[in-house]
Amino acid sequence: MADLNPINWWRRFLALPNDNLTKTLGFAFLVAFTASIFVSVAAVTLKPLHLQNLERERQARMAAMVAALPGMADILAEAGTDGLEVRIVELASGTFARGIDAESFDQRAAALDPAQSTKIPGEADVAGLKQRANFAPVYILRRDGVPALVVLPVRGVGYQSMLYAYLALKADGNTVAGLTFYEHGETPGIGARIQDPDWQALWPGKELADDAGNILISVVRGKAVGPFEVDAISGATRTGSGVSNMLRFWLGEHGFGPFLKRLRAGEL
Amino acid sequence: MKASLGYLIDPLIKGNPITFHILGICSALAVTTSLVTALTMSGALTIVLVLSNVTISAIRNHIPDSIRLIVQITIIASLVIVIDLFLQAFAPETSKRLSIFVALIVTNCLVLARAETFARQKPVWPSLLDGLGNGLGYSMILLIVGSIRELFGTGNLLGYSVLPLVENGGWFQPLRLMLLAPSAFFIIGFLVWIIRSWRPEQIEEPEFKILTPDGATRP
């Protein structure tokens, strides 16, 4: 009759010599298993706090970007901190969607829900997103009822992570007023410098598309010339092209293209 | 009792991990631009060191020799990930300023050195004290370097103004060099010099000697 008592098994396992193959393999497995449980428990338990911090970071970056724009601080001061009007846009038509609560709309969750998202055709998917939500929030700051500033949430694949940013455009829908990244996982000291104020300061005043509507804005190596180019960060080539692709996608017809067309036509 | 106190006190000056063993220099340079980051890093490293020493010492009799380094690194790495997660959750700003250096505690030679040379051979209690002692020794140097760099680099300590700056109508012109990595090298170098002048037994034998023509060695 074989001994089925696990305590005896455990004793026999511990009694094996340390250079025994079974003991080595078993020990390696046990250490790896315990360590992974330990790390997983910590990660899952702390996740709500991490999400809270990310949300705070997102709001702080948005507020800092808008406050730093010349002239915008005055409008904000007049209109109060709620001066930014949040609207939900149906991306395909560029019109404001009715019946969706802007406060509770979760673009990230919607992008993962097949019922609320659209697959992006392969050749158009330059930002590497695979699918995007049908609706997106936009933030509009009005002066005398006319949009003075539009902030668009954008995201795209960088070198090793998803980059999340806010792109602020002036009323013409073509001039960048600011670009700020609020979440990413790029290499510290290299790609992560997309969050540096110095680099983000290169963006205001740049233009997105030429008169014919071709989207030309890009991050270039070497010296940036003209209104459509921004200096890349040395060593972060792929993060830079990720940023270019992200903008190209979100300004194009599968992103905010239709919405921006309406903005330029003065229909908002 | 006296022996166990020795485990705790020896690494402070006599066997200080930074000034005597010259271990963990990379992080000591990187995180000492301000006292807050130095404090956080010291805390994180001390906790990791104590826990890794205790864990490794507790299972020391069963670690197969052939995979002992892997086992030690696995334990240290899991501890570091958990500490990093805690920092990200409860101190997101400091965690951002420390960037990758908390994660790099895994590769901090100091932690592995204590596991390999001490905890693997000694019982749990001395290992705990040894980890704590080495952590405190490391922290002490970090705090000294961090205070000097923040005080003379920005005129502040823990963010509070100590020396009134010229730009605010005071007299102190901040030394920007203090915020750059070389200054930490200088300060650590001076500390090593001071400690070794006070305790000459720490001075190592030179690896090479200059021979005079008659074959005698010059001091």
Interface residues (C-beta under 8 A of the other chain):
Chain A: L14 N18 D19 N20 K23 T24 F27 A28 V31 A32 A35 S36 F38 V39 A42 A43 L46 L49 H50 N53 R56 E57 P188 G189 A192
Chain B: H62 I63 P64 D65 S66 I67 I70 V71 T74 I75 A77 S78 I81 V82 L85 F86 Q88 A89 F90 P92 S99 I100
